Amino acid sequence: MILRLRGVEHAYRRTVALRGVSLAVEPEEVVAVTGPSGCGKSTLLHVAAGILRPQAGAVTLLDQDLVTLDDAERARLRRRNVGVVLQFGQLVPDLSALENVALPLLLERHDRGAALTAAREWLERAGVGDERDTLAAELSGGQAQRVAVARALVTGPSIVFADEPTGSLDSTGGEALLALLLAAARERGAALVIVTHDNVVAAHADREVRLRDGHVEAEAVLR
Ligand SMILES: Nc1ncnc2c1ncn2[C@@H]1O[C@H](COP(=O)(O)OP(=O)(O)OP(=O)(O)O)[C@@H](O)[C@H]1O
């Protein structure tokens, strides 16, 4: 088991987003988290990736108890072993696309030349090699999404979380980016958790977990 959530609850002021969610993800498994807008998908992804500490319940990611790790320890775990593609604001606006992708490696004190080479390769694979010197603030929504995927994959994570990773792309671009995420996960033997409202994206998963009003409404094994 690479990820396990048990009885996770979370509320923002008066809005209850998660009401007792349990979920387990195996190594190499591709899981799609689906459900109507506002049902708690993004909150679940933030909790599972250690970005948000839930108000109740247990979260174990890569054998680490996320509820007891402090912010710095959770950030370190994410940088080393977890890839995260968020919906908004994930890139550093004043850095170029290349610098953004190299950043997780540089923060882990990798050799600068090797980090930039790896970043260049992932930008190429994500279809944004030509944008490497563009400031993140000047990228289109779709370009930024591709750069964010490159940044999530560059460290060779054991698990990748992606929140609507194809949301800003047309269907061809979305399929290409999804194919990249699936291929990178397969190459590495990584698990992939994708939040999506797109049935085409969900159909590529091994399992679909459908949320409704903050709880798991249904699970379906797809392959
Ligand atoms: N930072 C926040 N502050 C207050 N309420 C929030 C915040 N983030 C989410 N919520 C609320 O929590 C509930 C769950 O939101 P969440 O973003 O997890 O749902 P979602 O299924 O990802 O939605 P969507 O598909 O529209 O992105 C919603 O009612 C939302 O309005």
The ligand as an SDF file (V2000), in Angstrom:
LIG
                    3D

 31 33  0  0  0  0  0  0  0  0999 V2000
  -10.1570   27.2790    0.6440 N   0  0  0  0  0  0  0  0  0  0  0  0
  -11.4570   27.0510    0.8040 C   0  0  0  0  0  0  0  0  0  0  0  0
  -12.1940   27.8280    1.6270 N   0  0  0  0  0  0  0  0  0  0  0  0
  -13.5220   27.6010    1.8320 C   0  0  0  0  0  0  0  0  0  0  0  0
  -14.2170   26.6150    1.2210 N   0  0  0  0  0  0  0  0  0  0  0  0
  -13.5510   25.8130    0.3850 C   0  0  0  0  0  0  0  0  0  0  0  0
  -12.1370   25.9930    0.1110 C   0  0  0  0  0  0  0  0  0  0  0  0
  -11.7660   25.0350   -0.7670 N   0  0  0  0  0  0  0  0  0  0  0  0
  -12.8660   24.3070   -1.0370 C   0  0  0  0  0  0  0  0  0  0  0  0
  -13.9340   24.7760   -0.3550 N   0  0  0  0  0  0  0  0  0  0  0  0
  -15.3110   24.1920   -0.3780 C   0  0  0  0  0  0  0  0  0  0  0  0
  -15.2030   22.8290   -0.0080 O   0  0  0  0  0  0  0  0  0  0  0  0
  -16.0520   22.0070   -0.8290 C   0  0  0  0  0  0  0  0  0  0  0  0
  -15.1990   20.9860   -1.5690 C   0  0  0  0  0  0  0  0  0  0  0  0
  -14.3220   21.6880   -2.4800 O   0  0  0  0  0  0  0  0  0  0  0  0
  -13.2950   20.9530   -3.4400 P   0  0  0  0  0  0  0  0  0  0  0  0
  -12.5310   22.0060   -4.1540 O   0  0  0  0  0  0  0  0  0  0  0  0
  -12.5490   19.9390   -2.6650 O   0  0  0  0  0  0  0  0  0  0  0  0
  -14.2930   20.2040   -4.4450 O   0  0  0  0  0  0  0  0  0  0  0  0
  -14.0360   19.6470   -5.9280 P   0  0  0  0  0  0  0  0  0  0  0  0
  -14.8280   18.3790   -6.0140 O   0  0  0  0  0  0  0  0  0  0  0  0
  -12.5830   19.5630   -6.1870 O   0  0  0  0  0  0  0  0  0  0  0  0
  -14.6890   20.7720   -6.8370 O   0  0  0  0  0  0  0  0  0  0  0  0
  -14.3650   21.1630   -8.3870 P   0  0  0  0  0  0  0  0  0  0  0  0
  -14.6310   19.9370   -9.2100 O   0  0  0  0  0  0  0  0  0  0  0  0
  -15.3650   22.2650   -8.6430 O   0  0  0  0  0  0  0  0  0  0  0  0
  -12.9410   21.6180   -8.4140 O   0  0  0  0  0  0  0  0  0  0  0  0
  -16.7990   22.9830   -1.7410 C   0  0  0  0  0  0  0  0  0  0  0  0
  -18.0410   23.2560   -1.1540 O   0  0  0  0  0  0  0  0  0  0  0  0
  -15.9210   24.2170   -1.7490 C   0  0  0  0  0  0  0  0  0  0  0  0
  -16.6980   25.3710   -1.9570 O   0  0  0  0  0  0  0  0  0  0  0  0
  1  2  1  0
  2  3  1  0
  2  7  2  0
  3  4  2  0
  4  5  1  0
  5  6  2  0
  6  7  1  0
  6 10  1  0
  7  8  1  0
  8  9  2  0
  9 10  1  0
 10 11  1  0
 11 12  1  0
 11 30  1  0
 12 13  1  0
 13 14  1  0
 13 28  1  0
 14 15  1  0
 15 16  1  0
 16 17  2  0
 16 18  1  0
 16 19  1  0
 19 20  1  0
 20 21  2  0
 20 22  1  0
 20 23  1  0
 23 24  1  0
 24 25  2  0
 24 26  1  0
 24 27  1  0
 28 29  1  0
 28 30  1  0
 30 31  1  0
M  END
$$$$
